[in-house]
Amino acid sequence: MNEIFEELRSAIHSIWHRRWLALAVAWGVCLLGWMAIAMIPNSYESRARIYIQLDDVLAQQIGIPGTSKQDIERVRQTLTSSVNLEKVIRSTKLGEGVTTQRDLDGAIGGLAKAVTVTSTEDNLFVLTAKIGKGNLSDADNAKLAQVVVQKMIDIFREENIAGNRGEVQDSLVFLDQQLEQRKSELEAAEARRVAFEAEHPELIGGADGIGTRLVASRSELTGVEADLAAAQSSLAAINGQLAGTPRTLVTPGDAGGARGALMQARSQLASLQARGLTDEHPDVVALKRQIALLEKQASGEPAGAGGTPNPAYSSLLAIKADREAKVESLQARRAALQSDIMSMAANQASEPAVAAEASRISRDYDVLKKKYEDLLQNREDMRLRGQVENDNSSVKFEVIDPPTTPRQPSAPNRPLLLLGVLIAGLGAGAGAAFAIGHLRSTFATTSALEKALGLPVIGSISQTFSDAERAVRSRRLRMFMAASAALGGVFVLLLAVEFIQRGMVA
């Protein structure tokens, strides 16, 4: 700790010993710094708050696009667009001296940095402009900042509210032109499609259409074959029932005669055979013997002897005819489907180029039709939006806080900069005196000498002054104090001038 105090004492002694050098350096640094600060123009900031209502109930009800967040983003972009900034420059003092396009681009870039738009809420915007032109006075800069903000508000109101209806009309004209063009293209594509389908009716729909029809035909053929198998099975069942049903109903004995009995026996034999009994079965053998005896007896009977027609047999005949017709119809449908499938497969395999052309024509037509329908829908939406704009504007613009006229500069903070330069000057002076003291081989204290030489110091001799020398030292000290006080006075004077200038702007 003692060493630190020794070093501090040594530094203070070295600086005080060369105080005139420190004061000169401080004066030089302060004068240069204060001159540089004086050359920095004051910037004045003007701000305004605007409210833009974009949520129109009618527009939301009819489903008009282009509102809400899209419009909010559009507001942010258009407020600081290059076109709007150029209009502001040409209508204010910012345009003075701008003669070339390069100058104009530079002025637009500078103004874009000076203007900011922030959104505190979805519909509430804060517009800020910071102006600091070196060739203008503080009062002119303050007034110019307020004028810039007001001009930007006026331009936005003119373009986005009054000019919105004109924008809708221009959009409608453009959409009508596009619709006419798409209509002509669609009619030409439809004519090509009709001509191609008339020349190649089997390729309607292109390769995709052929493939779809081919899959559908094969699926239908599968269903027809299943129905045909069911119909054939049903017909076989009817034939079996018909074989086991007698044509007439006979009674044994005198009423029926031998022929009636013979028919009944034959019917029974057919029924047994339908059940799957073989000729060696005892019942089948007995019936055959009976049929042989009845045939001998029936041969001696007169013609016309027998029973009455069997109504069940007649009904089965009608059912059989219906099922035979159904089987024939299904067989004809199956043949037609097989022929169509073979024809489509042959066309698909033998004419790939024609099928590809059919697909291209169909695809082009569908694309053009979709574009035409989309444009037609957009035209209707825009027309409806135009009516809403005419009757009830969907954008409501309100200035909550008008552009303020700044009373004090927003930048630079000149008092703080002046104080900073003063502190930097004093530090630079002290540093210069300390550095010179270390460059010279002198020692401020005996301990420093002992540390440097590594030898013990017996003692030190104090400097004595005569009366004349004391008077000279006293006069020089007063002069030093006066010079230091003058430096502080200049600082205070500059602060006073700064506050007076601010009062003049107010």
BAGUBA-11483 format. One line per field, with one value per residue (C-alpha): residue in three letters; x, y, z. Coordinates in steps of 0.1 Angstrom, whole numbers, always signed. Layout:
<pts>
resn: c(ALA; ...)
u: c(X; ...)
v: c(Y; ...)
w: c(Z; ...)
</pts>
This chain:
<pts>
resn: c(MET; ASN; GLU; ILE; PHE; GLU; GLU; LEU; ARG; SER; ALA; ILE; HIS; SER; ILE; TRP; HIS; ARG; ARG; TRP; LEU; ALA; LEU; ALA; VAL; ALA; TRP; GLY; VAL; CYS; LEU; LEU; GLY; TRP; MET; ALA; ILE; ALA; MET; ILE; PRO; ASN; SER; TYR; GLU; SER; ARG; ALA; ARG; ILE; TYR; ILE; GLN; LEU; ASP; ASP; VAL; LEU; ALA; GLN; GLN; ILE; GLY; ILE; PRO; GLY; THR; SER; LYS; GLN; ASP; ILE; GLU; ARG; VAL; ARG; GLN; THR; LEU; THR; SER; SER; VAL; ASN; LEU; GLU; LYS; VAL; ILE; ARG; SER; THR; LYS; LEU; GLY; GLU; GLY; VAL; THR; THR; GLN; ARG; ASP; LEU; ASP; GLY; ALA; ILE; GLY; GLY; LEU; ALA; LYS; ALA; VAL; THR; VAL; THR; SER; THR; GLU; ASP; ASN; LEU; PHE; VAL; LEU; THR; ALA; LYS; ILE; GLY; LYS; GLY; ASN; LEU; SER; ASP; ALA; ASP; ASN; ALA; LYS; LEU; ALA; GLN; VAL; VAL; VAL; GLN; LYS; MET; ILE; ASP; ILE; PHE; ARG; GLU; GLU; ASN; ILE; ALA; GLY; ASN; ARG; GLY; GLU; VAL; GLN; ASP; SER; LEU; VAL; PHE; LEU; ASP; GLN; GLN; LEU; GLU; GLN; ARG; LYS; SER; GLU; LEU; GLU; ALA; ALA; GLU; ALA; ARG; ARG; VAL; ALA; PHE; GLU; ALA; GLU; HIS; PRO; GLU; LEU; ILE; GLY; GLY; ALA; ASP; GLY; ILE; GLY; THR; ARG; LEU; VAL; ALA; SER; ARG; SER; GLU; LEU; THR; GLY; VAL; GLU; ALA; ASP; LEU; ALA; ALA; ALA; GLN; SER; SER; LEU; ALA; ALA; ILE; ASN; GLY; GLN; LEU; ALA; GLY; THR; PRO; ARG; THR; LEU; VAL; THR; PRO; GLY; ASP; ALA; GLY; GLY; ALA; ARG; GLY; ALA; LEU; MET; GLN; ALA; ARG; SER; GLN; LEU; ALA; SER; LEU; GLN; ALA; ARG; GLY; LEU; THR; ASP; GLU; HIS; PRO; ASP; VAL; VAL; ALA; LEU; LYS; ARG; GLN; ILE; ALA; LEU; LEU; GLU; LYS; GLN; ALA; SER; GLY; GLU; PRO; ALA; GLY; ALA; GLY; GLY; THR; PRO; ASN; PRO; ALA; TYR; SER; SER; LEU; LEU; ALA; ILE; LYS; ALA; ASP; ARG; GLU; ALA; LYS; VAL; GLU; SER; LEU; GLN; ALA; ARG; ARG; ALA; ALA; LEU; GLN; SER; ASP; ILE; MET; SER; MET; ALA; ALA; ASN; GLN; ALA; SER; GLU; PRO; ALA; VAL; ALA; ALA; GLU; ALA; SER; ARG; ILE; SER; ARG; ASP; TYR; ASP; VAL; LEU; LYS; LYS; LYS; TYR; GLU; ASP; LEU; LEU; GLN; ASN; ARG; GLU; ASP; MET; ARG; LEU; ARG; GLY; GLN; VAL; GLU; ASN; ASP; ASN; SER; SER; VAL; LYS; PHE; GLU; VAL; ILE; ASP; PRO; PRO; THR; THR; PRO; ARG; GLN; PRO; SER; ALA; PRO; ASN; ARG; PRO; LEU; LEU; LEU; LEU; GLY; VAL; LEU; ILE; ALA; GLY; LEU; GLY; ALA; GLY; ALA; GLY; ALA; ALA; PHE; ALA; ILE; GLY; HIS; LEU; ARG; SER; THR; PHE; ALA; THR; THR; SER; ALA; LEU; GLU; LYS; ALA; LEU; GLY; LEU; PRO; VAL; ILE; GLY; SER; ILE; SER; GLN; THR; PHE; SER; ASP; ALA; GLU; ARG; ALA; VAL; ARG; SER; ARG; ARG; LEU; ARG; MET; PHE; MET; ALA; ALA; SER; ALA; ALA; LEU; GLY; GLY; VAL; PHE; VAL; LEU; LEU; LEU; ALA; VAL; GLU; PHE; ILE; GLN; ARG; GLY; MET; VAL; ALA)
u: c(+0; +29; +43; +11; +11; +47; +39; +9; +30; +57; +32; +15; +49; +60; +28; +29; +65; +55; +22; +27; +32; +0; -20; -8; -17; -51; -57; -48; -69; -99; -97; -95; -123; -146; -141; -149; -181; -190; -189; -214; -249; -278; -303; -340; -365; -402; -427; -464; -487; -512; -540; -550; -581; -579; -605; -637; -667; -683; -650; -646; -682; -679; -645; -624; -587; -559; -568; -556; -519; -512; -524; -505; -473; -481; -485; -450; -435; -452; -446; -409; -408; -383; -411; -426; -392; -384; -417; -408; -373; -386; -413; -390; -357; -340; -342; -321; -289; -301; -294; -283; -297; -267; -275; -311; -302; -279; -306; -331; -306; -299; -336; -344; -319; -334; -370; -383; -418; -426; -458; -467; -499; -514; -530; -510; -479; -453; -436; -403; -379; -345; -331; -297; -285; -252; -262; -294; -298; -312; -346; -347; -337; -364; -390; -378; -382; -418; -425; -410; -433; -463; -454; -451; -485; -501; -486; -497; -533; -534; -520; -537; -571; -579; -558; -571; -602; -581; -559; -590; -602; -568; -568; -602; -591; -560; -580; -605; -576; -562; -597; -601; -567; -574; -608; -593; -567; -593; -615; -586; -577; -613; -615; -583; -597; -631; -613; -590; -618; -638; -608; -599; -631; -614; -588; -610; -593; -558; -536; -549; -585; -578; -561; -591; -616; -595; -595; -632; -639; -619; -636; -670; -659; -651; -685; -702; -683; -694; -730; -728; -715; -743; -769; -755; -756; -792; -801; -786; -807; -839; -830; -826; -860; -875; -862; -878; -912; -937; -954; -988; -1005; -1017; -1035; -1030; -1058; -1086; -1085; -1049; -1043; -1011; -996; -1002; -986; -957; -952; -953; -928; -904; -907; -898; -868; -856; -859; -838; -812; -812; -804; -773; -784; -767; -783; -773; -793; -822; -848; -836; -836; -872; -884; -869; -887; -919; -914; -908; -941; -960; -946; -961; -994; -994; -988; -1022; -1041; -1058; -1042; -1052; -1054; -1034; -1035; -1039; -1011; -988; -989; -956; -939; -952; -940; -906; -905; -912; -884; -860; -867; -861; -828; -817; -823; -803; -774; -774; -775; -746; -726; -732; -721; -690; -681; -686; -664; -637; -638; -636; -607; -588; -595; -583; -552; -544; -549; -527; -500; -501; -505; -485; -477; -514; -523; -496; -510; -545; -531; -513; -544; -566; -540; -536; -573; -577; -549; -563; -598; -585; -566; -597; -619; -593; -591; -629; -631; -604; -622; -654; -636; -620; -652; -669; -640; -643; -680; -671; -643; -668; -695; -675; -637; -620; -591; -598; -569; -566; -537; -537; -507; -498; -461; -443; -420; -389; -377; -344; -320; -321; -285; -257; -258; -235; -232; -221; -197; -182; -176; -161; -137; -127; -121; -102; -80; -71; -63; -42; -23; -16; -6; +18; +35; +37; +52; +78; +87; +93; +114; +139; +162; +150; +135; +108; +114; +144; +126; +123; +161; +168; +146; +162; +199; +196; +217; +208; +202; +216; +195; +181; +187; +157; +157; +158; +145; +154; +127; +130; +126; +96; +80; +86; +72; +41; +35; +39; +14; -12; -7; -12; -44; -56; -49; -66; -96; -97; -100; -129; -144; -143; -161; -188; -191; -196; -223; -241; -239; -254; -284; -289; -291; -316; -337; -336; -350; -378)
v: c(+0; +24; +17; +28; +60; +66; +61; +84; +110; +107; +111; +141; +157; +150; +165; +196; +201; +203; +219; +245; +217; +200; +232; +239; +205; +207; +241; +227; +195; +215; +241; +215; +194; +224; +236; +201; +200; +235; +223; +195; +208; +203; +177; +183; +156; +159; +131; +124; +96; +84; +58; +38; +16; -12; -36; -27; -48; -48; -58; -87; -98; -101; -116; -90; -99; -75; -62; -66; -76; -72; -36; -28; -40; -20; +11; +6; +2; +31; +56; +55; +45; +61; +77; +94; +105; +121; +140; +153; +164; +182; +200; +212; +229; +195; +198; +230; +223; +189; +192; +157; +122; +113; +142; +131; +95; +107; +130; +101; +78; +104; +111; +73; +71; +101; +89; +60; +44; +23; +5; +4; -15; -31; +2; +28; +42; +67; +87; +104; +126; +138; +167; +184; +204; +222; +250; +259; +275; +257; +273; +263; +227; +225; +238; +216; +184; +193; +201; +167; +148; +168; +163; +125; +124; +144; +123; +91; +104; +115; +82; +56; +72; +95; +75; +41; +43; +51; +21; -2; +11; +6; -29; -36; -24; -46; -76; -71; -71; -102; -119; -111; -125; -157; -160; -160; -186; -207; -206; -216; -245; -257; -256; -277; -301; -305; -310; -337; -355; -355; -371; -395; -402; -432; -410; -385; -374; -383; -411; -404; -407; -439; -454; -443; -458; -490; -494; -487; -512; -539; -533; -535; -567; -583; -575; -587; -620; -625; -617; -641; -669; -664; -663; -696; -712; -701; -714; -748; -750; -742; -769; -794; -785; -786; -821; -833; -817; -836; -818; -831; -843; -879; -903; -940; -963; -958; -920; -918; -948; -966; -936; -914; -941; -943; -906; -906; -934; -917; -885; -905; -920; -886; -873; -902; -896; -859; -868; -886; -922; -946; -972; -1000; -985; -1009; -981; -972; -1008; -1013; -982; -992; -1026; -1008; -984; -1014; -1030; -997; -991; -1024; -1015; -979; -991; -1008; -977; -953; -919; -889; -909; -891; -864; -826; -800; -793; -755; -758; -770; -741; -716; -732; -729; -691; -687; -707; -684; -653; -666; -678; -642; -628; -651; -642; -605; -608; -628; -601; -574; -594; -597; -560; -551; -575; -559; -523; -533; -549; -518; -493; -514; -515; -478; -471; -494; -486; -448; -434; -401; -395; -404; -380; -353; -359; -357; -324; -308; -319; -306; -273; -268; -276; -252; -223; -229; -228; -196; -180; -190; -176; -143; -140; -145; -119; -95; -99; -95; -63; -49; -56; -40; -9; -6; -8; +18; +42; +38; +31; +35; +5; +27; +53; +77; +98; +120; +115; +137; +163; +168; +185; +215; +206; +231; +214; +195; +157; +153; +159; +162; +193; +200; +164; +166; +199; +184; +153; +173; +193; +161; +146; +178; +177; +140; +146; +174; +153; +123; +144; +158; +124; +109; +136; +131; +94; +100; +122; +106; +125; +112; +129; +110; +93; +59; +61; +67; +38; +15; +26; +24; -4; +16; +32; +69; +87; +118; +146; +183; +206; +235; +269; +301; +337; +364; +373; +337; +333; +364; +350; +316; +332; +353; +323; +303; +331; +331; +293; +296; +324; +303; +273; +294; +308; +273; +266; +300; +292; +259; +278; +303; +277; +261; +294; +300; +266; +272; +307; +292; +267; +294; +313; +282; +280)
w: c(+0; +8; -26; -43; -23; -32; -69; -67; -49; -75; -104; -88; -82; -118; -132; -109; -118; -154; -149; -177; -202; -189; -191; -226; -238; -221; -238; -272; -269; -255; -282; -310; -295; -289; -324; -338; -317; -329; -365; -358; -368; -344; -354; -345; -343; -351; -346; -352; -343; -369; -367; -397; -395; -420; -405; -424; -414; -449; -465; -442; -446; -484; -482; -500; -499; -492; -458; -422; -419; -456; -456; -424; -441; -471; -449; -435; -469; -487; -459; -465; -502; -525; -545; -514; -502; -535; -534; -499; -510; -541; -520; -491; -486; -488; -525; -527; -545; -559; -596; -607; -603; -582; -558; -557; -549; -521; -507; -508; -490; -463; -457; -456; -427; -410; -412; -392; -389; -359; -351; -314; -322; -353; -365; -346; -363; -350; -378; -368; -389; -376; -397; -392; -422; -417; -441; -422; -388; -358; -362; -399; -391; -364; -388; -416; -395; -388; -425; -436; -413; -424; -461; -456; -439; -467; -494; -478; -473; -510; -524; -502; -497; -525; -550; -539; -561; -592; -584; -583; -616; -632; -618; -633; -667; -665; -655; -683; -708; -694; -695; -731; -739; -719; -735; -770; -759; -743; -774; -796; -773; -772; -811; -813; -787; -806; -839; -825; -808; -840; -858; -831; -810; -794; -779; -761; -730; -742; -728; -693; -705; -723; -692; -671; -695; -698; -660; -658; -686; -670; -637; -654; -673; -639; -626; -658; -656; -620; -629; -659; -637; -612; -641; -656; -622; -617; -652; -644; -612; -632; -657; -629; -614; -649; -655; -623; -630; -652; -680; -670; -639; -642; -618; -619; -629; -653; -651; -659; -680; -687; -704; -674; -652; -677; -675; -638; -636; -661; -639; -609; -627; -638; -603; -590; -616; -608; -572; -585; -582; -606; -629; -605; -576; -567; -570; -604; -615; -602; -619; -652; -650; -642; -672; -695; -685; -687; -722; -733; -718; -731; -766; -766; -753; -776; -784; -762; -730; -702; -675; -672; -679; -649; -640; -621; -652; -673; -646; -646; -684; -681; -655; -677; -707; -686; -672; -707; -719; -690; -697; -734; -725; -701; -727; -753; -728; -720; -756; -762; -732; -743; -778; -763; -741; -770; -791; -764; -757; -794; -798; -768; -780; -817; -816; -787; -804; -811; -775; -762; -785; -771; -735; -743; -759; -729; -704; -721; -722; -685; -676; -696; -683; -647; -653; -670; -640; -615; -634; -636; -599; -593; -615; -596; -563; -575; -589; -556; -538; -560; -550; -514; -518; -535; -509; -478; -478; -461; -450; -423; -416; -385; -372; -334; -326; -353; -362; -334; -338; -318; -292; -284; -305; -303; -313; -305; -267; -269; -231; -225; -254; -241; -207; -222; -242; -211; -191; -221; -224; -187; -189; -220; -203; -172; -193; -213; -182; -166; -198; -200; -164; -170; -200; -181; -155; -125; -93; -73; -40; -23; -23; -61; -62; -39; -60; -92; -81; -56; -31; +2; +1; +32; +29; +7; +5; +4; -22; -7; -24; -19; -15; -51; -63; -39; -55; -90; -80; -65; -96; -119; -96; -100; -137; -138; -118; -140; -171; -156; -145; -181; -194; -171; -180; -217; -209; -190; -217; -243; -222; -218; -256; -262; -239; -253; -288; -276; -261; -294; -312; -287)
</pts>
